[in-house]
Amino acid sequence: MTALAENLARVEEAIAAACRRASRTRAEIELMAVSKTYPAETVAEAAALGLTLFGENRVQEFAGKASRAEELWAELVVRRPRVHLIGHLQSNKAAKAAEIFDGVDSLDSLRIAERLNEAAARLGKRLPVLIEVKLSKEETKAGIDPESAEAAQLLERLPDLDHLEAQGLMTIAPWGAPEAETRACFRSLRAWRDRWAQAHTRLNLVVLSMGMSGDFPLAIEEGATRIRIGTALFGKRAPYAGPPE
Ligand SMILES: *Cc1c(COP(=O)(O)O)cnc(C)c1O
């Protein structure tokens, strides 16, 4: 067995254990393999092991490896996997993102939503999106403040952007926080989802993308439907060495 196959088996065991604790089934949870910084060959190896959804956090980086990945998938994989953007998107890269990704899980402003919608319309595409919600007080720029006027506007407008297909919410828990705080963050995302789903009946908010290598069992216990796993599958990442975004 390769290291990747062993890591995948270990992750699957941990997913199964969390599902048992939470009385959930494995089929309720989608495993996203976060392949940022890893080459197209690694993405292809993972796809050949049966992984069907990948996460990349930089438009530029995936643009550079997409064609090689497509080549390898055509050789190795029965069904082409999907690749979603999970990192912050700048509006000048919205058109490229709409072109190369199968979904954007890090939508964090109305402006970006409008740009993506226009780009997807030009491509004749309907792009699945998740709204990224900022729930920790950490000074990161990722996600939209759920209590902001901007969030309200985005939720209001999104159902009318015909080339975007809202599917749910995404969040990143505070890094290295104690378990109680991490759980509170996941619970909070679920509560916002319930509240918004009730208030915006035209929006589909089924997907809850939460949980990474360090905290995915907790996320599953708190209702995650998609977990995003990088390190636990591919090993420790080298520092990013590409162009700045
Ligand atoms: C890198 C990244 C992950 C994966 O993190 P790991 O700790 O390596 O599993 C998940 N989500 C987002 C948004 C990321 O940028």
The ligand as an SDF file (V2000), in Angstrom:
LIG
                    3D

 15 15  0  0  0  0  0  0  0  0999 V2000
   -5.6770   23.9220    3.6340 C   0  0  0  0  0  0  0  0  0  0  0  0
   -7.1130   23.9320    3.9180 C   0  0  0  0  0  0  0  0  0  0  0  0
   -7.7640   22.7880    4.4430 C   0  0  0  0  0  0  0  0  0  0  0  0
   -7.0430   21.5090    4.7960 C   0  0  0  0  0  0  0  0  0  0  0  0
   -6.2760   21.6850    5.9340 O   0  0  0  0  0  0  0  0  0  0  0  0
   -5.5640   20.4520    6.6620 P   0  0  0  0  0  0  0  0  0  0  0  0
   -5.3850   20.9110    8.0540 O   0  0  0  0  0  0  0  0  0  0  0  0
   -4.2720   20.2370    5.9540 O   0  0  0  0  0  0  0  0  0  0  0  0
   -6.4620   19.2750    6.5550 O   0  0  0  0  0  0  0  0  0  0  0  0
   -9.1370   22.8610    4.6350 C   0  0  0  0  0  0  0  0  0  0  0  0
   -9.8500   23.9730    4.3460 N   0  0  0  0  0  0  0  0  0  0  0  0
   -9.2700   25.0770    3.8510 C   0  0  0  0  0  0  0  0  0  0  0  0
  -10.1060   26.2660    3.5560 C   0  0  0  0  0  0  0  0  0  0  0  0
   -7.8900   25.1000    3.6190 C   0  0  0  0  0  0  0  0  0  0  0  0
   -7.3190   26.2130    3.1190 O   0  0  0  0  0  0  0  0  0  0  0  0
  1  2  1  0
  2  3  1  0
  2 14  2  0
  3  4  1  0
  3 10  2  0
  4  5  1  0
  5  6  1  0
  6  7  2  0
  6  8  1  0
  6  9  1  0
 10 11  1  0
 11 12  2  0
 12 13  1  0
 12 14  1  0
 14 15  1  0
M  END
$$$$
